[in-house]
Amino acid sequence: MRIDLDRVFEAFDASLDLIDDERQREVASRVIAASRDSVQRAVHDLLTQVAEEVNEAVAGAAHVDLVYGPDGLDLNVTSEAPGEREPEIEIAFADSEIERLTLRLPAELKDLAAVAAGKGGLSLNAWLTRVVGQAASFEERAERRGRRHGRRRKGSGDSLRGWIGG
């Protein structure tokens, strides 16, 4: 999907029409034109944050990329067909393979996890094992695809891919 930023700048035209003084209108028009690159970068950063949130929310079922191309900013969405999705990780193990782990959680988080486990008809231990397994499987699949799906938030300007026209 092509992101048409020209519509953003056209929105300023209505504001410029409110300026009666021709000289002030010309100065304001030059300021808007000079700010074009900064506004485009701000829109890119905002959409990048939205894409990251979507990617986290859909957990591998789809992926959103925001890319600068020769014609401007593009939003690319790819999804996996239900048959193409990798199955959730199922771990089979014997009692002799079980290791004990002490996990410290805030009481409220433990209660939320216990409720989620109960809704799924699982014990808290079984639910936590499944959740850890799914997260590990997701990270492994993302790494194989060459994508980074960590929880670290990128700040403005941390990375930029693609072509930038001038």
C-alpha atoms as a printed R data frame, in Angstrom:
    type eleno elety resid chain resno      x       y      z
1   ATOM     1    CA   MET     A     1  0.000   0.000  0.000
2   ATOM     2    CA   ARG     A     2  1.447   3.329 -1.009
3   ATOM     3    CA   ILE     A     3  1.344   5.979  1.733
4   ATOM     4    CA   ASP     A     4  0.405   9.246  0.012
5   ATOM     5    CA   LEU     A     5  1.972  11.986  2.113
6   ATOM     6    CA   ASP     A     6  0.969  14.620 -0.437
7   ATOM     7    CA   ARG     A     7 -2.517  14.565  1.127
8   ATOM     8    CA   VAL     A     8 -0.938  15.553  4.463
9   ATOM     9    CA   PHE     A     9  0.638  18.612  2.874
10  ATOM    10    CA   GLU     A    10 -2.523  19.465  0.948
11  ATOM    11    CA   ALA     A    11 -4.248  19.751  4.317
12  ATOM    12    CA   PHE     A    12 -2.060  22.777  5.041
13  ATOM    13    CA   ASP     A    13 -3.489  24.613  2.021
14  ATOM    14    CA   ALA     A    14 -6.776  25.277  3.807
15  ATOM    15    CA   SER     A    15 -4.843  26.839  6.682
16  ATOM    16    CA   LEU     A    16 -2.822  29.006  4.321
17  ATOM    17    CA   ASP     A    17 -6.055  30.323  2.800
18  ATOM    18    CA   LEU     A    18 -6.940  31.756  6.220
19  ATOM    19    CA   ILE     A    19 -3.969  34.140  6.099
20  ATOM    20    CA   ASP     A    20 -5.105  37.445  4.581
21  ATOM    21    CA   ASP     A    21 -1.692  39.058  4.239
22  ATOM    22    CA   GLU     A    22 -0.042  37.828  1.030
23  ATOM    23    CA   ARG     A    23  3.479  38.241  2.431
24  ATOM    24    CA   GLN     A    24  2.652  36.264  5.590
25  ATOM    25    CA   ARG     A    25  0.958  33.573  3.498
26  ATOM    26    CA   GLU     A    26  4.114  33.296  1.346
27  ATOM    27    CA   VAL     A    27  6.346  33.020  4.456
28  ATOM    28    CA   ALA     A    28  4.074  30.355  5.946
29  ATOM    29    CA   SER     A    29  4.070  28.470  2.645
30  ATOM    30    CA   ARG     A    30  7.892  28.459  2.592
31  ATOM    31    CA   VAL     A    31  7.996  27.218  6.206
32  ATOM    32    CA   ILE     A    32  5.638  24.366  5.332
33  ATOM    33    CA   ALA     A    33  7.722  23.473  2.273
34  ATOM    34    CA   ALA     A    34 10.918  23.541  4.355
35  ATOM    35    CA   SER     A    35  9.384  21.273  6.980
36  ATOM    36    CA   ARG     A    36  8.368  18.619  4.445
37  ATOM    37    CA   ASP     A    37 11.298  16.264  5.212
38  ATOM    38    CA   SER     A    38 10.765  16.580  8.984
39  ATOM    39    CA   VAL     A    39  7.046  15.891  8.667
40  ATOM    40    CA   GLN     A    40  7.689  12.885  6.422
41  ATOM    41    CA   ARG     A    41 10.156  11.495  8.980
42  ATOM    42    CA   ALA     A    42  7.680  12.058 11.833
43  ATOM    43    CA   VAL     A    43  4.942  10.236  9.886
44  ATOM    44    CA   HIS     A    44  7.397   7.411  9.115
45  ATOM    45    CA   ASP     A    45  8.331   7.094 12.812
46  ATOM    46    CA   LEU     A    46  4.679   7.042 13.849
47  ATOM    47    CA   LEU     A    47  3.772   4.386 11.289
48  ATOM    48    CA   THR     A    48  6.841   2.354 12.286
49  ATOM    49    CA   GLN     A    49  5.558   2.273 15.867
50  ATOM    50    CA   VAL     A    50  2.131   1.187 14.621
51  ATOM    51    CA   ALA     A    51  3.720  -1.572 12.496
52  ATOM    52    CA   GLU     A    52  5.719  -2.835 15.488
53  ATOM    53    CA   GLU     A    53  2.581  -2.993 17.629
54  ATOM    54    CA   VAL     A    54  0.708  -4.877 14.907
55  ATOM    55    CA   ASN     A    55  3.609  -7.314 14.452
56  ATOM    56    CA   GLU     A    56  3.640  -8.037 18.183
57  ATOM    57    CA   ALA     A    57 -0.134  -8.423 18.316
58  ATOM    58    CA   VAL     A    58 -0.432 -10.874 15.427
59  ATOM    59    CA   ALA     A    59  2.524 -12.981 16.613
60  ATOM    60    CA   GLY     A    60  3.791 -14.201 13.256
61  ATOM    61    CA   ALA     A    61  0.442 -14.719 11.516
62  ATOM    62    CA   ALA     A    62  1.257 -11.612  9.497
63  ATOM    63    CA   HIS     A    63  4.076  -9.106  9.240
64  ATOM    64    CA   VAL     A    64  3.959  -5.377  8.499
65  ATOM    65    CA   ASP     A    65  6.931  -3.589  6.927
66  ATOM    66    CA   LEU     A    66  7.235   0.133  6.324
67  ATOM    67    CA   VAL     A    67  9.733   0.799  3.541
68  ATOM    68    CA   TYR     A    68 10.995   3.850  1.673
69  ATOM    69    CA   GLY     A    69 11.059   3.160 -2.034
70  ATOM    70    CA   PRO     A    70 11.845   5.293 -5.073
71  ATOM    71    CA   ASP     A    71  8.194   6.365 -5.252
72  ATOM    72    CA   GLY     A    72  7.854   7.169 -1.552
73  ATOM    73    CA   LEU     A    73  6.680   5.339  1.528
74  ATOM    74    CA   ASP     A    74  5.093   1.894  1.189
75  ATOM    75    CA   LEU     A    75  3.311  -0.245  3.759
76  ATOM    76    CA   ASN     A    76  3.706  -3.956  2.975
77  ATOM    77    CA   VAL     A    77  1.625  -6.581  4.762
78  ATOM    78    CA   THR     A    78  2.391 -10.262  4.354
79  ATOM    79    CA   SER     A    79  0.355 -13.015  5.943
80  ATOM    80    CA   GLU     A    80  0.631 -16.749  6.200
81  ATOM    81    CA   ALA     A    81 -2.213 -18.883  4.969
82  ATOM    82    CA   PRO     A    82 -3.633 -21.059  7.764
83  ATOM    83    CA   GLY     A    83 -2.135 -24.180  6.179
84  ATOM    84    CA   GLU     A    84  1.290 -22.541  5.963
85  ATOM    85    CA   ARG     A    85  1.540 -21.641  9.635
86  ATOM    86    CA   GLU     A    86  3.945 -23.698 11.604
87  ATOM    87    CA   PRO     A    87  2.204 -25.721 14.287
88  ATOM    88    CA   GLU     A    88  2.455 -24.621 17.873
89  ATOM    89    CA   ILE     A    89  5.332 -26.240 19.650
90  ATOM    90    CA   GLU     A    90  4.405 -29.384 21.516
91  ATOM    91    CA   ILE     A    91  7.001 -30.627 23.931
92  ATOM    92    CA   ALA     A    92  6.920 -34.278 24.907
93  ATOM    93    CA   PHE     A    93  9.172 -35.325 27.747
94  ATOM    94    CA   ALA     A    94  9.587 -38.049 30.297
95  ATOM    95    CA   ASP     A    95  9.382 -37.370 34.028
96  ATOM    96    CA   SER     A    96 13.140 -37.915 34.262
97  ATOM    97    CA   GLU     A    97 13.704 -34.959 31.872
98  ATOM    98    CA   ILE     A    98 11.850 -32.409 33.984
99  ATOM    99    CA   GLU     A    99 13.900 -29.719 35.645
100 ATOM   100    CA   ARG     A   100 12.704 -27.539 38.478
101 ATOM   101    CA   LEU     A   101 12.698 -23.761 38.040
102 ATOM   102    CA   THR     A   102 11.874 -21.163 40.649
103 ATOM   103    CA   LEU     A   103 10.000 -18.334 38.994
104 ATOM   104    CA   ARG     A   104  9.361 -15.121 40.865
105 ATOM   105    CA   LEU     A   105  6.320 -13.203 39.679
106 ATOM   106    CA   PRO     A   106  4.372 -10.300 41.108
107 ATOM   107    CA   ALA     A   107  1.257 -11.676 42.816
108 ATOM   108    CA   GLU     A   108 -1.075  -9.905 40.384
109 ATOM   109    CA   LEU     A   109  0.703 -11.410 37.369
110 ATOM   110    CA   LYS     A   110  0.575 -14.878 38.923
111 ATOM   111    CA   ASP     A   111 -3.166 -14.444 39.496
112 ATOM   112    CA   LEU     A   112 -3.701 -13.322 35.890
113 ATOM   113    CA   ALA     A   113 -1.707 -16.311 34.611
114 ATOM   114    CA   ALA     A   114 -3.700 -18.679 36.830
115 ATOM   115    CA   VAL     A   115 -6.979 -17.279 35.463
116 ATOM   116    CA   ALA     A   116 -5.722 -17.657 31.870
117 ATOM   117    CA   ALA     A   117 -4.611 -21.208 32.606
118 ATOM   118    CA   GLY     A   118 -7.993 -22.042 34.142
119 ATOM   119    CA   LYS     A   119 -9.820 -20.698 31.085
120 ATOM   120    CA   GLY     A   120 -7.723 -23.003 28.940
121 ATOM   121    CA   GLY     A   121 -8.398 -25.955 31.206
122 ATOM   122    CA   LEU     A   122 -4.721 -26.200 32.211
123 ATOM   123    CA   SER     A   123 -2.777 -26.084 35.412
124 ATOM   124    CA   LEU     A   124 -0.654 -22.984 35.935
125 ATOM   125    CA   ASN     A   125  2.498 -25.061 35.379
126 ATOM   126    CA   ALA     A   126  1.183 -26.555 32.108
127 ATOM   127    CA   TRP     A   127  0.039 -23.133 30.907
128 ATOM   128    CA   LEU     A   128  3.408 -21.514 31.681
129 ATOM   129    CA   THR     A   129  5.224 -24.380 29.933
130 ATOM   130    CA   ARG     A   130  3.057 -23.877 26.852
131 ATOM   131    CA   VAL     A   131  3.512 -20.088 26.842
132 ATOM   132    CA   VAL     A   132  7.301 -20.349 27.191
133 ATOM   133    CA   GLY     A   133  7.370 -22.981 24.434
134 ATOM   134    CA   GLN     A   134  5.292 -20.813 22.093
135 ATOM   135    CA   ALA     A   135  7.462 -17.760 22.730
136 ATOM   136    CA   ALA     A   136 10.652 -19.751 22.123
137 ATOM   137    CA   SER     A   137  9.199 -21.246 18.936
138 ATOM   138    CA   PHE     A   138  8.101 -17.804 17.716
139 ATOM   139    CA   GLU     A   139 11.565 -16.339 18.305
140 ATOM   140    CA   GLU     A   140 13.215 -19.267 16.525
141 ATOM   141    CA   ARG     A   141 10.920 -18.904 13.481
142 ATOM   142    CA   ALA     A   142 11.536 -15.152 13.392
143 ATOM   143    CA   GLU     A   143 15.284 -15.700 13.542
144 ATOM   144    CA   ARG     A   144 15.105 -18.205 10.677
145 ATOM   145    CA   ARG     A   145 13.258 -15.620  8.595
146 ATOM   146    CA   GLY     A   146 15.906 -13.042  9.427
147 ATOM   147    CA   ARG     A   147 13.479 -10.810 11.282
148 ATOM   148    CA   ARG     A   148 13.995  -9.341 14.681
149 ATOM   149    CA   HIS     A   149 10.859  -9.545 16.847
150 ATOM   150    CA   GLY     A   150 12.312  -8.597 20.215
151 ATOM   151    CA   ARG     A   151 10.403  -6.431 22.655
152 ATOM   152    CA   ARG     A   152 12.910  -3.560 22.511
153 ATOM   153    CA   ARG     A   153 11.320  -0.444 21.153
154 ATOM   154    CA   LYS     A   154 13.206   1.313 18.406
155 ATOM   155    CA   GLY     A   155 13.572   4.995 18.885
156 ATOM   156    CA   SER     A   156 13.331   7.621 16.210
157 ATOM   157    CA   GLY     A   157 16.121   7.105 13.716
158 ATOM   158    CA   ASP     A   158 17.388   3.766 15.087
159 ATOM   159    CA   SER     A   159 17.068   2.150 11.692
160 ATOM   160    CA   LEU     A   160 16.021   2.985  8.193
161 ATOM   161    CA   ARG     A   161 15.746   0.586  5.262
162 ATOM   162    CA   GLY     A   162 15.216   1.276  1.631
163 ATOM   163    CA   TRP     A   163 15.765   4.220 -0.634
164 ATOM   164    CA   ILE     A   164 15.531   7.870  0.355
165 ATOM   165    CA   GLY     A   165 14.893  10.346 -2.401
166 ATOM   166    CA   GLY     A   166 16.030  13.900 -2.168
